[in-house]
Amino acid sequence: MSSPPVARTPRLPRLPGLAPASPSAPARAVPRGVRVPRLLLRATTTASAVLGLAQTVLAGSFLNGHYEALRAHELTAMALGGLLIAQLPVAALVRRGGGAGGARGPWWPLGATALLLAASGAQTGTGYERAVGVHVTLGVLLVSGLLFGLVGAWRPAPVPPATSEAEPLAESESESGTGSGTGGTGGTGDGGDGGSGRLPRPTAAGADAVEVAP
């Protein structure tokens, strides 16, 4: 004896224009050509900020009567000027290709470095001329600019946008759904849903019956 036929549950058609859910693609890492110049910029701006803060300590020590701090103040000013000169090509590299996807990077590192280098030279000149009022004012502005560059260099680098595979899949599903819907409207009966997204009319239970072997 054979077992009674089992009615198959009608499959629901896939609605046109809807793609299966897929996990979003992970964000791509920052390319090496973008990462290395930014790391160098962070190193130079950090060292410059440390030297700038050391200058304030040495200047205060000199004003308190420790005249031996004047020599250290002079050597630190020379080191700061040389470091800013070395930072110029690094800032140019960041400007050349430090943006997302290989685009041009921000302009401010190059402009800020050139401005800080000019201020450092003027600061050294006013120090040798004993123009204390101008020297102190330029020193405050110089240290503020060095800290500004430090904060800007340590900001997160822009990451290239990750391309998702869901968009092209959705387009292909939309095209296939439109084509099947157009073909279904030409017939009669239950040949297709016409791309309207409605569920098909269920057929008789005996039409989709499956004979199960004993």
C-alpha positions in Angstrom: 0.0 0.0 0.0 1.2 3.5 -0.8 0.9 6.3 1.7 -1.5 9.1 0.9 -0.1 11.9 -1.2 1.4 14.8 0.7 0.4 18.3 -0.5 3.3 20.6 -1.2 3.2 24.0 0.3 3.3 26.5 -2.6 6.5 28.6 -2.6 6.2 32.3 -2.3 7.7 34.2 -5.2 10.5 36.6 -4.6 9.3 40.1 -4.8 11.1 42.1 -7.6 13.5 44.8 -6.6 14.3 43.2 -3.2 17.7 41.7 -2.6 18.5 39.2 0.2 20.0 40.8 3.3 23.7 40.6 3.3 26.1 41.8 5.9 27.7 45.1 5.1 31.3 44.9 3.8 33.8 45.8 6.5 35.5 49.2 6.2 38.8 49.1 4.3 41.9 49.9 6.1 43.8 53.1 5.5 46.2 52.5 2.6 50.0 52.5 3.3 50.6 55.5 1.1 48.2 57.5 3.4 49.2 56.0 6.7 53.0 56.5 6.6 53.0 60.3 5.9 50.4 60.8 8.6 52.5 58.7 11.1 55.5 60.9 10.3 53.5 64.0 10.7 52.3 62.8 14.1 55.9 62.1 15.2 57.1 65.6 14.1 54.2 67.5 15.6 54.5 65.6 18.9 58.2 66.3 19.1 57.6 70.0 18.2 55.0 70.4 20.9 57.3 68.8 23.5 60.1 71.2 22.6 57.6 74.2 22.7 56.4 73.3 26.2 60.1 72.8 27.2 60.8 76.3 26.0 58.1 77.8 28.3 59.7 75.9 31.3 63.2 77.1 30.4 62.0 80.7 29.9 60.3 80.7 33.3 63.4 79.3 34.9 65.5 82.0 33.4 63.1 84.7 34.6 63.3 83.2 38.1 67.1 83.9 38.2 68.5 80.6 36.8 70.6 82.1 34.1 72.2 78.8 33.1 68.7 78.0 31.6 69.3 80.6 28.9 71.8 78.4 27.1 69.4 75.5 27.1 66.7 77.8 25.9 68.8 78.8 22.9 69.7 75.2 22.0 66.0 74.1 22.3 65.0 77.0 19.9 67.5 75.8 17.3 66.3 72.2 17.6 62.7 73.4 17.2 63.6 75.3 14.1 65.4 72.3 12.6 62.4 70.0 13.4 60.0 72.4 11.7 62.2 72.4 8.6 62.1 68.6 8.5 58.3 68.7 8.9 57.8 70.7 5.7 58.4 67.8 3.3 56.3 65.5 5.6 53.4 68.0 5.4 53.9 68.2 1.6 53.5 64.4 1.4 50.3 64.5 3.5 49.0 67.1 1.1 49.9 65.2 -2.0 48.2 61.9 -1.2 46.9 61.9 2.4 43.2 61.9 1.6 40.7 59.1 1.3 41.0 56.8 -1.7 44.3 58.4 -2.8 42.9 61.9 -3.1 44.7 65.0 -2.0 45.1 65.4 1.7 44.3 68.4 3.9 46.2 71.6 3.1 46.5 72.8 6.7 49.6 70.8 7.7 51.7 72.4 5.0 50.4 75.9 5.7 50.6 75.6 9.5 54.2 74.2 9.3 55.3 77.1 7.1 53.7 79.6 9.4 55.2 78.0 12.5 58.6 78.0 10.9 58.4 81.7 10.1 57.3 82.4 13.7 60.1 80.3 15.1 62.7 82.3 13.1 61.1 85.6 14.3 61.1 84.3 17.8 64.8 83.5 17.7 65.6 86.9 16.2 63.7 88.8 18.9 65.4 86.7 21.5 68.9 87.7 20.3 67.7 91.4 20.1 66.5 91.3 23.7 63.0 92.4 22.6 61.4 90.7 25.6 57.9 92.0 25.0 57.7 90.8 21.4 59.6 87.7 22.3 57.1 86.6 25.0 54.1 87.4 22.8 55.5 85.4 19.9 56.4 82.6 22.2 52.8 82.3 23.4 51.5 82.3 19.9 54.1 79.8 18.8 53.4 77.3 21.5 49.6 77.6 20.8 50.2 76.9 17.1 52.4 73.9 18.0 49.6 72.4 20.1 47.0 73.1 17.4 49.2 71.1 15.0 49.5 68.3 17.5 45.7 68.0 17.9 45.1 68.2 14.2 47.7 65.5 13.3 46.3 63.0 15.8 42.8 63.3 14.5 41.6 60.0 12.9 42.6 59.8 9.2 39.7 59.6 6.7 38.9 56.0 5.6 37.9 55.2 2.0 34.2 54.4 1.8 33.6 50.6 1.7 31.6 49.4 -1.3 28.7 47.2 -0.5 27.7 44.2 -2.6 24.0 44.7 -1.8 23.5 47.5 -4.4 24.6 45.6 -7.6 22.6 42.6 -6.3 19.5 44.6 -5.8 19.8 46.0 -9.3 20.1 42.6 -10.9 17.2 41.3 -8.9 15.1 44.3 -10.0 15.9 43.7 -13.6 15.1 40.0 -13.4 11.9 40.7 -11.5 10.8 43.3 -14.1 11.4 40.9 -17.0 9.5 38.0 -15.4 6.6 40.3 -14.6 6.4 41.6 -18.2 6.3 38.1 -19.5 3.6 37.0 -17.1 1.1 39.7 -18.1 0.9 38.4 -21.6 -0.6 35.1 -20.5 -3.9 34.2 -18.8 -4.6 32.4 -15.5 -1.8 32.0 -13.0 1.1 32.5 -15.4 2.7 35.4 -13.5 2.0 38.2 -11.1 2.9 41.0 -13.5 5.5 42.5 -11.3 2.9 43.8 -8.9 4.2 42.0 -5.9 0.9 40.1 -5.1 1.0 36.5 -4.0 -0.2 34.0 -6.6 -3.6 32.3 -6.4 -3.2 28.9 -4.7 -3.7 25.9 -7.0 -5.7 22.8 -6.2 -4.3 20.4 -3.6 -4.1 17.5 -6.1 -2.1 19.5 -8.7 1.0 19.8 -6.5 0.6 16.5 -4.8 3.7 14.4 -4.5 3.6 10.6 -4.6 5.6 9.2 -1.7 7.1 5.8 -2.3 6.0 3.1 0.2 
